Every structure is written in structure tokens, then in C-alpha cells.
Amino acid sequence: MLLIFSKTIITGIFSDSVAKMDDKDAEPLISHSQGIHLVFDKEFLLSDTAIMIPRTDDGRVLFAVPWHNKIIIGTTDTPVPSASEEPVALKEEIDFVMQHIHRYLKKDPSYNDIRSVFAGLRPLVKSNSKITSAISRDHHISVSDSELISITGGKWTTYRHMAEDVVDIAIASGGLKDIECKTKNLAIHGAAKIEFTEPMYYFGSDKPLIEALADKDPSLNEKIHPALPYIKAEIVWAVRNEMCMTVEDALSRRTRAILLNAKAAVESAPVVAKIMAKEMSKDAVWEKEQVISFNRIAKSYIPPVEN
């Protein structure tokens, strides 16, 4: 992700690369740490409440959280040498989670019960600690000689605070009028009182508009796959209103299909490609290329074979 406003750049795990574009002698600021998650059917959790294991055999924390009628189990903290657009879960990371989590679930999961496995990289600010789990998750803001403002580190849960801090520095650096931040209680698009048990609750106030698409064309009320909660109208909506451009967009970000059930996502790819091709006036060649491209990415999300 690359966001640019004024001369401020937010690039996540690629911050060091961008900093070197500005100054080839810029010192690296990022320590990359990989964390993975395993996704299982909800039946493995004892209740609807998330659980946390405060101390594993090596002192790390694990958790299991209900999500989209599944449970997400994680995470790891593995130092990696460099940033990658598509990080891949290591076998030892998967084994670590599997070896510890079974003690706390309703029944022992097998590798065949994993619906999806995915990895992410944390852009941690460098410290003297050699253990990435001990590095602070706080953000760090720096201003280069050319007045490039870079913000590194931080977490999704503090994104508004991060934005306020970096904008304050941009205002000071640019000599702009200082206006009090108004985003603390600002509702995001789609905000509405919703029932989390309802289908498509994640669309919030847009939900009736998607239902209207399916009412107008009943075929859009069909699921893209029996093992996934998403209907075809959601794909149409994503193309028309959410700038969805590829099958990967649709199955990885506009929906969470690849995270909920990687194999089902792969099987649904041709269906999604056909819907998108119709909406975008693309041909059969485009459909085929999109499916191939998505399958290439999805390989690392498909669970490993039972040991």
C-alpha cells in the first residue's frame, strides 16, 4: 500500500525502500517480523468468546478469535530479512501453532481441518532488541533533509492516532493553518446499527443496496461457492462501487474468501471471473488469465497436507 499526501509517504513494510529513493544513504528503520494465522471452522471453539493463551512453551502469546463464522488462530513472531508482497507461512510456524492450540479447543484439529493459512509482515521500528516480539509496536515519524515525512511502525488499531500525528507534523513543516483534528469520533463509510448475525452485515448502510441488486436479478442471490457466505451480487457491487479490478481483488480484499476457505476460493474463481468480465466488458482470454493469476497467489493460502 502506498499513500501519498503533500510530501508524506506511508508505505508499510516498504518504508525503507522509499526512504532510499529520497536519500540513498538513509539508514534502515524497519525490522520485519512475520506473523501467521490459521483458519478453522467455528465448531472447534468452545464458545462465541475469543480465547488467549498468555504463555506458550517459548513464552509467546496465542489467540483464537471468532470471525465470519470461522475462527482465526495465531500468531507467530518470526524475524525475516526483507519485505515481500506475498509473505508465505513457514512450515515451522504452522507446526508451532498446531502443537499449542489443540490444548485449548473443543476438539483436536488436524492439518486437514485448516481452511486457510496466511501470513503478514509487521513493519516494526528497529531497536536494540534481537527478538522481534520484544520490539515496540508504537509508530515513529521522521523528516528527511528534503522534508520527506515518513511514518513507520504502528498498528491498525492506532491508525487514526498515527494519522493525526503525521498530519500535525506535515502542517508544521508546510506552514499550513493548524486546525484541530476532527476524526476521533468520525464514522467511516457504511456505519450503521447492525446485527452481526445477519448476512452481509459487513456492508453496514450499503447492505440494502446490494440486496436490491439481487431483488432485481434473482440470479445474483446465488452464492459464488457453497462453502463461502458471499453471493454474486457482492461481486457486482464491488466492481461497480468499490473499484474492484481483478479476481484477486474480489476474493482477497472486497470479500475475504481466500482467508475463510482457500480451496473454495480457488474453485469460485471462474464464477467470479465470469461475473466481472460481464460487468467490465472483458473477453474469455481475460477471464482465463485472471483465474490463473489468482490461483498462483492462492497456492500459499491452501493448507498443508497432513503430516
C-alpha positions, 0 to 999 in steps of 0.5 A: 500500500502506498499513500501519498499526501503533500510530501508524506509517504506511508508505505508499510513494510516498504518504508525503507525502500522509499526512504532510499529513493529520497536519500540513498544513504538513509539508514534502515528503520524497519525490522520485519517480523512475520506473523501467521494465522490459521483458519478453522471452522467455528465448531472447534471453539468452545464458545462465541468468546475469543480465547488467549493463551498468555504463555506458550512453551517459548513464552509467546502469546496465542489467540483464537478469535471468532470471525465470519463464522470461522475462527482465526488462530495465531500468531507467530513472531518470526524475524525475516530479512526483507519485505515481500508482497506475498509473505508465505507461512513457514512450515515451522510456524504452522507446526508451532501453532498446531502443537499449542492450540489443540490444548485449548479447543473443543476438539483436536484439529488436524492439518486437514481441518485448516481452511486457510493459512496466511501470513503478514509482515509487521513493519516494526521500528528497529531497536536494540532488541534481537527478538522481534516480539520484544520490539515496540509496536508504537509508530515513529515519524521522521523528516528527511533533509528534503522534508520527506515525512515518513511514518513507520511502525504502528498498528491498525488499531492506532491508525487514526492516532498515527494519522493525526500525528503525521498530519500535525507534523506535515502542517508544521513543516508546510506552514499550513493553518493548524486546525484541530483534528476532527476524526476521533469520533468520525464514522467511516463509510457504511456505519450503521446499527447492525446485527452481526448475525445477519448476512452481509452485515459487513456492508453496514448502510450499503447492505440494502443496496446490494440486496436490491441488486439481487431483488432485481436479478434473482440470479445474483442471490446465488452464492459464488461457492457453497462453502463461502457466505458471499453471493454474486451480487457482492461481486457486482457491487464491488466492481461497480462501487468499490473499484474492484479490478481483478479476481484477486481483488474480489476474493482477497480484499472486497470479500475475504474468501481466500482467508475463510476457505482457500480451496473454495476460493480457488474453485469460485474463481471462474464464477467470479471471473465470469461475473466481472468480465460481464460487468467490465466488458472483458473477453474469455482470454481475460477471464482465463488469465485472471483465474490463473493469476489468482490461483498462483497467489492462492497456492500459499493460502491452501493448507498443508497436507497432513503430516 
